Amino acid sequence: MQYQQICPVSLASEILAERWTPLILREIVLFDRHHFSEIQRGVGRISQSLLSERLRTLETAGVIERWPNPDGRGSLYHPTQAGRELETVLNELGIWAQHWIELRQEHCDPSYLMQTVHALLQPDRLPHFPTTVRFEFTLEPKIYWLVIDGDHPELCYNDPGRVVDLVVTVDEQVFGSVLLGRVALTEAIERGAVQFEGPPELARAFPTWLGMTRFAKYSLEYPRLNLAVAASA
């Protein structure tokens, strides 16, 4: 899109306001993800061809640059100085959304929720023995597995064939609000929006495994979700 205006907002929008572009920059600038595959996984429902196109546009604009991949084929995508200055812009967008945008069911894709869970895991608080956790989403029925065995927990989209130690059943809209810091996990558990099946000690420990998203601290003044309604929907 070319707006043909000298206004700096329009000039920036020609580069940054394309569909998917803010999410691509979120992955590279905020979340420090640089491989094509991890950028695509983080962005979600974007084709490889469109992601390649958006990356080329950002590179041409001087927002990102490609580095050789020292570990093999392909390139790594890193922000330039212009790209690094967008960290403030992206942060402010997230803060604004925390204050003003209501979280709806359609925002709560189970796959992205699980990627967020995986990113928030606190290694020093995880079980020191092999543990497999199955997550079951209720509103859009999906199942995922979290395999904790060593320093790098693995998120599985298919059954890893291991004995399940803990089952976590969640209402994805409420769980999304928990991850955003808008609802306390303890309250979600009390209302039945998050339920556990397994050893009580694992269920009690689960809330300690998760850290906070970078925007959670900005949700303090946000109206709390009516859990009673969400849990019974």
Salt bridges, closest charged atoms under 4 A:
GLU18 OE1 - ARG54 NH2 3.74
GLU27 OE2 - ARG26 NH2 2.79
GLU27 OE1 - ARG33 NH1 2.51
ASP32 OD1 - HIS34 NE2 2.62
GLU53 OE2 - ARG54 NH1 3.36
GLU59 OE1 - ARG66 NE 3.18
GLU87 OE2 - ARG214 NH2 3.81
GLU106 OE2 - ARG104 NE 2.57
ASP109 OD1 - ARG45 NH2 3.09
GLU136 OE2 - ARG134 NE 2.77
GLU140 OE2 - LYS142 NZ 3.39
ASP149 OD2 - ARG162 NH1 3.55
GLU187 OE2 - ARG191 NH2 4.00
GLU187 OE1 - ARG224 NH2 2.79
